[in-house]
Amino acid sequence: MTLAPRMVGALEGAWDMFNLSSLHSLTYLLRTFTQPQPA
């Protein structure tokens, strides 16, 4: 029962990382679509 909070915390951390990475990729795609010229 002592591992449950740690597993929940790890899952929340992984979900936050997934959300951040997906948001970053979405902004990257939006930026590449709005600005077709390579920097």
C-alpha distance matrix in Angstrom:
0.0 3.8 5.4 5.5 8.2 9.9 10.4 11.7 13.8 15.1 16.0 17.7 19.5 20.7 21.9 23.8 25.4 26.4 27.9 29.7 31.1 32.2 33.8 35.5 36.8 38.1 39.9 41.3 42.6 44.0 45.7 47.1 48.5 50.0 51.4 52.6 54.3 52.3 51.8
3.8 0.0 3.8 5.6 6.7 7.6 9.4 11.0 12.1 13.5 15.3 16.7 17.9 19.5 21.1 22.5 23.9 25.4 27.0 28.4 29.8 31.3 32.8 34.2 35.7 37.2 38.8 40.0 41.6 43.1 44.5 46.0 47.6 49.0 50.2 51.5 52.9 50.8 50.1
5.4 3.8 0.0 3.8 5.8 5.3 6.1 8.7 10.0 10.5 12.2 14.2 15.2 16.4 18.2 19.9 21.0 22.3 24.2 25.6 26.7 28.3 30.0 31.3 32.6 34.2 36.0 37.0 38.5 40.2 41.6 42.9 44.5 46.1 47.3 48.4 49.9 47.7 47.1
5.5 5.6 3.8 0.0 3.9 5.5 5.2 6.2 8.6 9.9 10.5 12.2 14.1 15.3 16.4 18.3 19.9 20.9 22.4 24.2 25.6 26.7 28.3 30.0 31.3 32.5 34.4 35.8 37.1 38.5 40.2 41.6 42.9 44.4 45.9 47.1 48.8 46.9 46.4
8.2 6.7 5.8 3.9 0.0 3.8 5.5 5.1 6.0 8.5 9.8 10.4 12.1 14.1 15.1 16.3 18.2 19.7 20.8 22.3 24.1 25.4 26.6 28.2 30.0 31.1 32.6 34.2 35.8 37.0 38.4 40.2 41.6 42.8 44.2 45.7 47.3 45.4 44.6
9.9 7.6 5.3 5.5 3.8 0.0 3.8 5.4 5.0 6.1 8.5 9.8 10.4 12.1 14.0 15.1 16.3 18.1 19.7 20.9 22.3 24.0 25.4 26.6 28.3 29.9 31.3 32.5 34.2 35.7 37.0 38.5 40.2 41.5 42.6 44.0 45.4 43.2 42.5
10.4 9.4 6.1 5.2 5.5 3.8 0.0 3.8 5.4 5.0 6.1 8.5 9.7 10.4 12.1 14.1 15.2 16.2 18.1 19.8 20.8 22.2 24.0 25.4 26.6 28.1 30.0 31.1 32.5 34.1 35.6 36.9 38.4 40.0 41.3 42.4 44.0 42.0 41.5
11.7 11.0 8.7 6.2 5.1 5.4 3.8 0.0 3.8 5.4 5.1 6.1 8.5 9.8 10.4 12.2 14.1 15.1 16.3 18.2 19.8 20.8 22.2 24.0 25.5 26.5 28.3 29.8 31.2 32.5 34.1 35.7 37.0 38.4 39.9 41.2 43.0 41.2 40.8
13.8 12.1 10.0 8.6 6.0 5.0 5.4 3.8 0.0 3.8 5.4 5.1 6.1 8.6 9.8 10.4 12.2 14.1 15.2 16.4 18.2 19.8 20.8 22.3 24.1 25.4 26.8 28.2 30.0 31.2 32.5 34.3 35.8 37.0 38.3 39.8 41.3 39.4 38.6
15.1 13.5 10.5 9.9 8.5 6.1 5.0 5.4 3.8 0.0 3.8 5.4 5.0 6.1 8.5 9.8 10.5 12.2 14.1 15.2 16.3 18.1 19.7 20.8 22.3 24.0 25.6 26.6 28.3 29.9 31.1 32.5 34.2 35.7 36.8 38.0 39.4 37.3 36.7
16.0 15.3 12.2 10.5 9.8 8.5 6.1 5.1 5.4 3.8 0.0 3.8 5.4 5.1 6.0 8.5 9.8 10.3 12.1 14.1 15.1 16.2 18.0 19.7 20.8 22.1 24.1 25.3 26.5 28.1 29.8 31.1 32.5 34.1 35.5 36.6 38.4 36.5 36.2
17.7 16.7 14.2 12.2 10.4 9.8 8.5 6.1 5.1 5.4 3.8 0.0 3.8 5.5 5.0 6.1 8.6 9.7 10.4 12.2 14.1 15.1 16.2 18.1 19.8 20.7 22.3 24.0 25.4 26.6 28.1 29.9 31.2 32.4 33.9 35.4 37.2 35.5 35.0
19.5 17.9 15.2 14.1 12.1 10.4 9.7 8.5 6.1 5.0 5.4 3.8 0.0 3.8 5.4 5.1 6.2 8.6 9.9 10.5 12.2 14.1 15.2 16.3 18.2 19.8 21.0 22.3 24.2 25.5 26.6 28.3 30.0 31.2 32.3 33.8 35.2 33.3 32.5
20.7 19.5 16.4 15.3 14.1 12.1 10.4 9.8 8.6 6.1 5.1 5.5 3.8 0.0 3.8 5.4 5.0 6.1 8.6 9.8 10.4 12.1 14.0 15.1 16.3 18.0 19.8 20.7 22.2 24.0 25.3 26.6 28.2 29.8 30.9 32.0 33.6 31.6 31.3
21.9 21.1 18.2 16.4 15.1 14.0 12.1 10.4 9.8 8.5 6.0 5.0 5.4 3.8 0.0 3.8 5.4 5.0 6.1 8.6 9.8 10.4 12.0 14.0 15.2 16.2 18.1 19.6 20.8 22.2 23.9 25.4 26.6 28.1 29.6 30.9 32.8 31.2 31.0
23.8 22.5 19.9 18.3 16.3 15.1 14.1 12.2 10.4 9.8 8.5 6.1 5.1 5.4 3.8 0.0 3.8 5.4 5.1 6.1 8.5 9.8 10.4 12.1 14.1 15.1 16.3 18.0 19.8 20.8 22.2 24.0 25.5 26.6 27.9 29.6 31.2 29.6 29.0
25.4 23.9 21.0 19.9 18.2 16.3 15.2 14.1 12.2 10.5 9.8 8.6 6.2 5.0 5.4 3.8 0.0 3.8 5.5 5.1 6.0 8.5 9.7 10.4 12.1 14.0 15.2 16.2 18.1 19.7 20.7 22.2 24.0 25.4 26.3 27.7 29.1 27.2 26.6
26.4 25.4 22.3 20.9 19.7 18.1 16.2 15.1 14.1 12.2 10.3 9.7 8.6 6.1 5.0 5.4 3.8 0.0 3.8 5.5 5.1 6.0 8.4 9.7 10.4 12.0 14.1 15.0 16.2 18.0 19.6 20.8 22.2 23.9 25.2 26.3 28.1 26.4 26.4
27.9 27.0 24.2 22.4 20.8 19.7 18.1 16.3 15.2 14.1 12.1 10.4 9.9 8.6 6.1 5.1 5.5 3.8 0.0 3.8 5.5 5.2 6.0 8.4 9.8 10.3 12.1 14.0 15.2 16.2 18.0 19.7 20.8 22.1 23.7 25.2 27.2 25.9 25.8
29.7 28.4 25.6 24.2 22.3 20.9 19.8 18.2 16.4 15.2 14.1 12.2 10.5 9.8 8.6 6.1 5.1 5.5 3.8 0.0 3.8 5.5 5.1 6.0 8.6 9.8 10.5 12.0 14.1 15.2 16.2 18.1 19.8 20.8 21.9 23.6 25.2 23.6 23.1
31.1 29.8 26.7 25.6 24.1 22.3 20.8 19.8 18.2 16.3 15.1 14.1 12.2 10.4 9.8 8.5 6.0 5.1 5.5 3.8 0.0 3.8 5.4 5.0 6.1 8.5 9.9 10.3 12.2 14.1 15.0 16.2 18.1 19.7 20.6 21.7 23.3 21.5 21.3
32.2 31.3 28.3 26.7 25.4 24.0 22.2 20.8 19.8 18.1 16.2 15.1 14.1 12.1 10.4 9.8 8.5 6.0 5.2 5.5 3.8 0.0 3.8 5.4 5.1 6.0 8.6 9.6 10.4 12.1 14.0 15.1 16.3 18.1 19.5 20.6 22.7 21.5 21.8
33.8 32.8 30.0 28.3 26.6 25.4 24.0 22.2 20.8 19.7 18.0 16.2 15.2 14.0 12.0 10.4 9.7 8.4 6.0 5.1 5.4 3.8 0.0 3.8 5.5 5.0 6.2 8.5 9.8 10.4 12.1 14.1 15.2 16.2 17.9 19.6 21.6 20.7 20.6
35.5 34.2 31.3 30.0 28.2 26.6 25.4 24.0 22.3 20.8 19.7 18.1 16.3 15.1 14.0 12.1 10.4 9.7 8.4 6.0 5.0 5.4 3.8 0.0 3.8 5.4 5.2 6.1 8.6 9.8 10.4 12.1 14.1 15.2 16.0 17.6 19.2 17.7 17.4
36.8 35.7 32.6 31.3 30.0 28.3 26.6 25.5 24.1 22.3 20.8 19.8 18.2 16.3 15.2 14.1 12.1 10.4 9.8 8.6 6.1 5.1 5.5 3.8 0.0 3.8 5.5 4.9 6.1 8.5 9.6 10.3 12.1 14.0 14.9 15.8 17.7 16.4 16.8
38.1 37.2 34.2 32.5 31.1 29.9 28.1 26.5 25.4 24.0 22.1 20.7 19.8 18.0 16.2 15.1 14.0 12.0 10.3 9.8 8.5 6.0 5.0 5.4 3.8 0.0 3.8 5.3 5.1 6.1 8.5 9.8 10.5 12.1 13.9 15.2 17.7 17.1 17.8
39.9 38.8 36.0 34.4 32.6 31.3 30.0 28.3 26.8 25.6 24.1 22.3 21.0 19.8 18.1 16.3 15.2 14.1 12.1 10.5 9.9 8.6 6.2 5.2 5.5 3.8 0.0 3.8 5.5 5.0 5.9 8.5 9.7 10.3 11.7 13.8 15.8 15.3 15.4
41.3 40.0 37.0 35.8 34.2 32.5 31.1 29.8 28.2 26.6 25.3 24.0 22.3 20.7 19.6 18.0 16.2 15.0 14.0 12.0 10.3 9.6 8.5 6.1 4.9 5.3 3.8 0.0 3.8 5.4 5.0 6.1 8.5 9.9 10.3 11.6 13.3 12.2 12.5
42.6 41.6 38.5 37.1 35.8 34.2 32.5 31.2 30.0 28.3 26.5 25.4 24.2 22.2 20.8 19.8 18.1 16.2 15.2 14.1 12.2 10.4 9.8 8.6 6.1 5.1 5.5 3.8 0.0 3.8 5.4 5.1 6.1 8.5 9.7 10.3 12.9 12.6 13.9
44.0 43.1 40.2 38.5 37.0 35.7 34.1 32.5 31.2 29.9 28.1 26.6 25.5 24.0 22.2 20.8 19.7 18.0 16.2 15.2 14.1 12.1 10.4 9.8 8.5 6.1 5.0 5.4 3.8 0.0 3.8 5.5 5.1 6.0 8.4 10.1 12.9 13.4 14.4
45.7 44.5 41.6 40.2 38.4 37.0 35.6 34.1 32.5 31.1 29.8 28.1 26.6 25.3 23.9 22.2 20.7 19.6 18.0 16.2 15.0 14.0 12.1 10.4 9.6 8.5 5.9 5.0 5.4 3.8 0.0 3.8 5.4 5.2 5.8 8.2 10.2 10.4 10.9
47.1 46.0 42.9 41.6 40.2 38.5 36.9 35.7 34.3 32.5 31.1 29.9 28.3 26.6 25.4 24.0 22.2 20.8 19.7 18.1 16.2 15.1 14.1 12.1 10.3 9.8 8.5 6.1 5.1 5.5 3.8 0.0 3.8 5.6 5.1 5.5 7.9 8.1 9.8
48.5 47.6 44.5 42.9 41.6 40.2 38.4 37.0 35.8 34.2 32.5 31.2 30.0 28.2 26.6 25.5 24.0 22.2 20.8 19.8 18.1 16.3 15.2 14.1 12.1 10.5 9.7 8.5 6.1 5.1 5.4 3.8 0.0 3.8 5.5 5.7 9.3 10.7 12.8
50.0 49.0 46.1 44.4 42.8 41.5 40.0 38.4 37.0 35.7 34.1 32.4 31.2 29.8 28.1 26.6 25.4 23.9 22.1 20.8 19.7 18.1 16.2 15.2 14.0 12.1 10.3 9.9 8.5 6.0 5.2 5.6 3.8 0.0 3.8 6.2 9.1 11.2 12.5
51.4 50.2 47.3 45.9 44.2 42.6 41.3 39.9 38.3 36.8 35.5 33.9 32.3 30.9 29.6 27.9 26.3 25.2 23.7 21.9 20.6 19.5 17.9 16.0 14.9 13.9 11.7 10.3 9.7 8.4 5.8 5.1 5.5 3.8 0.0 3.8 5.5 7.7 9.0
52.6 51.5 48.4 47.1 45.7 44.0 42.4 41.2 39.8 38.0 36.6 35.4 33.8 32.0 30.9 29.6 27.7 26.3 25.2 23.6 21.7 20.6 19.6 17.6 15.8 15.2 13.8 11.6 10.3 10.1 8.2 5.5 5.7 6.2 3.8 0.0 3.8 6.4 9.1
54.3 52.9 49.9 48.8 47.3 45.4 44.0 43.0 41.3 39.4 38.4 37.2 35.2 33.6 32.8 31.2 29.1 28.1 27.2 25.2 23.3 22.7 21.6 19.2 17.7 17.7 15.8 13.3 12.9 12.9 10.2 7.9 9.3 9.1 5.5 3.8 0.0 3.8 6.4
52.3 50.8 47.7 46.9 45.4 43.2 42.0 41.2 39.4 37.3 36.5 35.5 33.3 31.6 31.2 29.6 27.2 26.4 25.9 23.6 21.5 21.5 20.7 17.7 16.4 17.1 15.3 12.2 12.6 13.4 10.4 8.1 10.7 11.2 7.7 6.4 3.8 0.0 3.8
51.8 50.1 47.1 46.4 44.6 42.5 41.5 40.8 38.6 36.7 36.2 35.0 32.5 31.3 31.0 29.0 26.6 26.4 25.8 23.1 21.3 21.8 20.6 17.4 16.8 17.8 15.4 12.5 13.9 14.4 10.9 9.8 12.8 12.5 9.0 9.1 6.4 3.8 0.0
